[in-house]
Amino acid sequence: MFKPIPVAIGLRYLRAKRRNGFISFISLASILGIALGVTVLITTLSVMSGFQREIRDRLLSMQAHATVAGVGAPMPDWPHAVEVAMQDPRVAGAAPYVDVQAMLSGNGDPQGAMVRGVLPADEPHVSVLADKMEKGRLDSLKPGSFNILLGAELAAWLRVDVGDTVLVTTTALQHTAVGSSPRIKRFHVSGIFAVGHNEIDRNLAIADIKDLQRVLRMGDGVTGVRLKLHDMDQSWNVARDLALKLQGPYRISDWTTDNANLYQSLKMEKTVMGVLLSLIIAMGAFNLVSSQVMLVTDKQADIAILRTLGLSPRGVMQVFMVQGSLIGIMGTVMGVIGGILLTVNLESILELIESVFNVTLLPSDVYYITGLPYDLRTSDVVTIACIALTMSFLATLYPAWRAARTQPAEALRYE
């Protein structure tokens, strides 16, 4: 089969047994270094993406993908807003809500929390609250009962259980003859839920929407409408389109803006970790530079002969670029395969380590997430492979340029 001369010679150098065993060792170390860096980078970024997905899913199990709320006043005619929202094929569910910041007092220290009023019949359309109940039931919330559901950590801080009562002091003020005072109401604890996310389990309480409307003197108005979407990445566009259809002054938000600090920090951690672990690939590339420089020195006579036979300096440069690039390709391919295999078997490896050493690496009483979730993204794998190949290619430039500058007469003088 016909091959360009530089490619044929470069492949022959890669396959041939070298006189200098140390050069072969450095080349092998380059391959293994690149492979190790790619493997570690793929596995680490996949695990970090898995944790991000797990945190996002737990958070969004109780939080709306998007909300449309009134501006400075309750939203009127919310049934019409729900009807318009459900006509959008991108919307999977819609439900009204009332939110108010409050101070809850029980048998322990008072705790601040968000008290949310919901319609129990519509809540399953936008959250998984009914599936997260540890004690009690969602349908225990009935108009006029003034029952309340507490997050597990919030209940623990208040030292209350099902059957106890909590005093809810809202930020809404009521005006009396002696001045203004906060609205206070006693609620009965009818259930406790646990989502597995600290911000929710400690800072959220759920009541019936009509009971909260009575406490806040809102009439039939609500804070806004919560939306659950088929594609959460379309949250902002869907909320904006709904607000435009309703033709009123509305405030829109989505899960990305409500949790901007959290997701920016997670994204920053993943980026920094990726940059730091890329240094492992860079070490393999530096080893590749060393092996190629020594190879060029070892092949001075061969380079001189090729030059006298008519091979141009550019052709000599291509020979060593082909040879070095193939080392980079081999290391990258091995790393990609190793990274994928390590990632998909990470849970089994964790269980094996725990059983062999009789330890629990992620105890459930300490961590919310007791396994190693992973999200093996094709985009991450392709990006890492491209970075490794680019570093390998750049590592071949200097040795190849040095080989191209070899003078035949000088190289053959002492042969």
QUIRA-V396945 format. One record per helix or strand of 3 or more residues. SS is the DSSP state (2 for helix, 1 for strand). FROM is the first residue (numbers start at 1). LEN is the number of residues. If there is no record, write none. Layout:
ss=SS from=FROM len=LEN
ss=SS from=FROM len=LEN
This chain:
ss=2 from=5 len=11
ss=2 from=21 len=40
ss=1 from=66 len=5
ss=2 from=78 len=9
ss=1 from=91 len=15
ss=1 from=111 len=8
ss=2 from=120 len=4
ss=2 from=129 len=4
ss=1 from=133 len=4
ss=2 from=138 len=3
ss=1 from=147 len=5
ss=2 from=152 len=7
ss=1 from=165 len=12
ss=1 from=179 len=15
ss=2 from=198 len=6
ss=1 from=204 len=5
ss=2 from=209 len=8
ss=1 from=224 len=6
ss=2 from=232 len=15
ss=1 from=250 len=5
ss=2 from=255 len=4
ss=2 from=260 len=39
ss=2 from=300 len=9
ss=2 from=313 len=32
ss=2 from=346 len=12
ss=2 from=378 len=27
ss=2 from=408 len=5
